[in-house]
Amino acid sequence: MEFHRLGYPIFLWGVFVLSAAARRSTMARNLVLLLASYAFYAFADPRYLALLFGVTAVSFFGAPAIAPGRPGARRAKLAALVAFELSGLVFFKYWDFAAGSFNLLADSIGKEPLLPLLRVGAVVGISFYTFQAIGYLVDVYRGEVEPEREAVPFALFVDSSRRSSRGRSAARRSSSRNGRRPRPPAKTKYPPGSS
């Protein structure tokens, strides 16, 4: 969806209306925002939604296996999860480069090109949400956050570019609260600046 086309403000207005209608339920509002985010992402190319779903699912279902206190080789499981998450990034961003370089090398020694060029377009946000998911897995492994139990807030955390300017740790803390606002600071009997 292009920002300068009429469809974008109509889409944005629709998301605003639906989000306002769902304001009393955090789960409903998160679901509206997640579906709107997926719809916006699908306008670029609907085929890439499978990649986003895969990254989200691997992190969501894999995190409990690497949490502290779990039996088994947690480090090996973390390495496998990170490798799986990175495989999509490497494939979509670097396949054509690697295949082209390999075919050029083969051509220089008189061989036929062996690897096909897939001409896969750049996937919007693939690096962001892949590293968002990997950061979450590492934080779960270290015991800094508990594995998320609710799929919708977690999927919104992985997909949400609105958190990119706040940094990984702020987004991680927000996700660990299941999308709820942070608690206000505890009130003390002393007014500010009276120490």
C-alpha positions in Angstrom: 0.0 0.0 0.0 1.5 3.3 -1.0 1.3 6.2 1.4 0.4 8.8 -1.2 -2.6 6.9 -2.6 -6.2 7.3 -1.4 -6.3 3.7 -0.1 -3.8 4.4 2.7 -5.8 7.1 4.6 -9.0 5.0 4.2 -7.2 2.0 5.6 -5.7 4.1 8.4 -9.1 5.6 9.2 -10.7 2.1 9.3 -8.0 0.8 11.7 -8.5 3.8 13.9 -12.3 3.3 14.0 -12.0 -0.5 14.7 -9.3 0.1 17.4 -11.5 2.8 19.1 -14.5 0.4 19.0 -12.4 -2.3 20.7 -10.8 0.0 23.3 -12.5 -1.7 26.3 -10.8 -5.0 25.6 -7.1 -5.3 25.4 -7.3 -8.6 23.5 -9.8 -7.2 21.0 -7.7 -4.1 20.4 -4.5 -6.2 20.0 -6.3 -8.4 17.6 -7.5 -5.4 15.5 -4.0 -4.0 15.4 -2.4 -7.4 14.6 -4.8 -8.1 11.7 -4.4 -4.5 10.4 -0.6 -4.9 10.6 -0.8 -8.2 8.7 -3.2 -6.7 6.1 -0.8 -3.8 5.6 2.1 -6.1 5.2 0.2 -8.3 2.8 -0.3 -5.3 0.5 3.4 -5.5 -0.3 3.2 -9.2 -1.2 0.8 -11.7 0.5 3.2 -14.6 -0.1 5.5 -13.2 2.6 2.9 -13.6 5.3 4.0 -17.2 5.6 7.5 -16.1 6.5 6.2 -13.7 9.2 3.9 -16.4 10.6 6.8 -18.9 10.6 9.1 -16.6 12.5 6.4 -15.8 15.0 5.4 -19.4 15.5 9.0 -20.7 15.9 9.7 -18.1 18.6 6.3 -18.5 20.4 6.4 -22.3 20.5 10.2 -22.6 20.9 10.7 -20.2 23.8 9.3 -22.5 26.5 11.8 -25.2 25.6 14.7 -22.9 26.3 13.5 -21.2 29.5 15.6 -21.6 32.6 14.8 -24.7 34.6 13.8 -26.7 31.5 15.5 -30.1 31.1 17.7 -30.9 28.1 20.3 -29.0 26.1 18.9 -25.5 26.3 21.9 -24.0 24.5 21.6 -26.4 21.6 17.9 -25.7 21.4 18.6 -22.0 21.3 21.2 -22.4 18.6 18.7 -24.5 16.5 15.9 -21.9 17.0 18.2 -19.0 16.0 19.5 -20.9 13.0 16.0 -21.6 11.9 15.0 -18.0 12.3 18.0 -16.8 10.4 17.4 -19.2 7.5 14.5 -17.2 6.2 16.5 -14.0 6.4 19.5 -15.5 4.7 17.4 -17.1 2.0 15.3 -14.2 1.1 18.0 -11.5 1.3 21.0 -13.4 0.0 20.0 -16.3 -2.2 20.2 -14.4 -5.5 23.5 -12.8 -4.6 25.0 -16.2 -3.6 23.6 -18.0 -6.6 24.7 -15.2 -9.0 28.2 -15.2 -7.6 28.4 -19.0 -7.7 27.1 -19.1 -11.3 29.6 -16.4 -12.3 32.4 -18.4 -10.9 31.1 -21.5 -12.7 30.9 -19.5 -15.9 34.5 -18.3 -15.5 35.8 -21.9 -15.5 33.6 -22.9 -18.4 30.7 -24.6 -16.5 27.0 -24.0 -17.0 25.2 -22.0 -14.3 24.0 -24.5 -11.6 21.9 -22.5 -9.3 18.7 -20.7 -10.3 18.1 -17.0 -9.7 14.8 -16.8 -7.9 14.5 -13.0 -8.2 12.8 -12.8 -4.9 12.0 -9.1 -4.1 13.1 -7.6 -0.9 10.8 -8.7 1.9 9.6 -5.6 3.8 10.8 -5.7 7.4 12.3 -9.2 7.4 15.4 -8.1 9.3 13.4 -6.2 11.9 11.0 -9.0 12.8 13.6 -11.7 12.6 16.0 -10.0 15.0 13.0 -9.0 17.2 12.2 -12.7 17.5 15.8 -13.7 18.1 16.2 -11.1 20.7 13.1 -12.4 22.5 14.5 -16.0 22.4 17.8 -14.9 23.9 16.0 -13.0 26.6 13.9 -16.0 27.5 17.1 -18.2 27.5 18.8 -15.8 29.9 15.8 -15.7 32.1 15.2 -11.9 31.6 11.6 -12.5 30.5 9.1 -15.4 30.9 7.9 -17.2 27.7 4.9 -15.4 26.5 1.7 -17.4 27.0 -0.7 -15.4 24.8 -0.2 -15.6 21.0 -1.9 -12.4 19.9 0.2 -10.0 22.0 3.3 -11.9 21.1 2.6 -11.8 17.4 1.9 -8.1 17.7 5.3 -7.7 19.5 7.2 -9.5 16.7 5.4 -7.7 13.9 5.0 -4.2 15.4 7.4 -1.7 13.9 6.0 1.0 16.2 8.4 -0.3 18.9 11.5 -0.1 16.7 12.4 3.4 17.8 12.1 2.4 21.5 14.6 -0.3 21.4 14.5 -4.1 22.1 14.5 -3.9 25.8 11.5 -1.5 26.0 9.6 -3.6 23.6 10.5 -6.8 25.5 9.3 -5.4 28.7 6.0 -4.3 27.1 5.5 -7.7 25.6 6.1 -9.4 28.8 3.2 -7.6 30.3 0.9 -9.0 27.6 0.3 -5.6 26.1 -0.8 -3.9 29.2 0.4 -0.4 30.2 3.3 -0.2 32.7 2.3 0.3 36.3 2.7 3.8 37.6 5.5 4.3 40.1 4.7 3.4 43.7 3.5 6.3 45.8 5.7 7.2 48.8 5.0 9.2 51.8 7.6 11.7 50.8 6.9 14.3 48.1 9.4 14.5 45.2 12.6 16.4 45.9 12.2 16.2 49.7 15.1 13.9 50.5 
